[in-house]
Amino acid sequence: MTDLPAANAPQHLKLSINSYLKDTVLVAMAVRGVCAMTSLSQTDINRFELCVVEVVNNAIEHAYCGEGGHQVEVDVFYTPDRSLEVVVSDFGTPMVPQGKTELQPLDPLNPDTWTASGRGLPIVERLMDKTRYQSSNGRNSFHMIRTLAQP
């Protein structure tokens, strides 16, 4: 007889895609599906999906310089009574640690501030409850954690 895990035990979903930007839609759909089963509001589901896609895109664009055919892993950890955590991992060039980044304001009168580049991680840091980046033994991992409301 197999022991069943406790109702509030963490559950784990592992996804792996090739480093093609078009494949991020698969991650987005999977994450959206998991989020829909949680206590997150529709707005928070949209934000969570945005953050995950942003970090996956960063792995493809920066760690792999936009080159396809490399592995990007996405691990989703769901603890029903506590949190939803997503870890995006790649095996490319690590990020240069810079600590928390500031989101630079857009000036409607200054087109030089209209760039989208460099805005993703500050947005992710604002929308998630916790973020953490680590690089070890050729594996780069960006962790995003969102605390769930109690039912």
Residue, then its C-alpha position, 0 to 999 in steps of 0.5 A: m500500500t502506498d502512503l498518500p501525501a498530506a493534503n497540504a504537502p508541496q506538489h511539484l510540476k517540472l517543465s522543460i522547453n527549448s530556448y525558443l521565444k515561441d515556446t514560452v507560450l507553453v510555460a505561460m499556459a501551464v503556469r496559468g492552469v496551476c494558478a487557476m487552481t489556487s486562491l489567486s485572483q484573476t489579476d494576480i494570475n495575470r501578474f504571476e504569468l507575466c513574471v514567469v514569462e519575463v524570467v523565461n524570456n530573460a533566460i533565453e535572451h540573455a543566458y543563451c543570447g537568443e540562441g535556440g536549442h538550449q534547455v530552460e527548466v521551469d519548476v512549479f512548487y505548490t503548497p496549497d495552504r501557503s505558497l506558489e513558487v516558480v524556479v526558472s533555470d538555465f545553463g547559459t551565461p549567469m546574470v551579474p548580481q546587482g541586488k534589487t533593481e529600481l524601476q526607472p520612471l517613464d517620462p512622457l515628454n522624454p522618448d529616451t525613457w520609453t525603452a522596455s529593456g531593463r524594466g522586466l526584473p524590477i517589475v518581477e521584484r515588485l509583483m512577487d512576494k520574494t525573489r532570489y537568484q542563484s548560480s551554482n555549478g553551471r545552473n542559473s536559477f531565478h526563484m519567485i514566490r507568491t504567498l497564497a491567501q488562506p481559504 
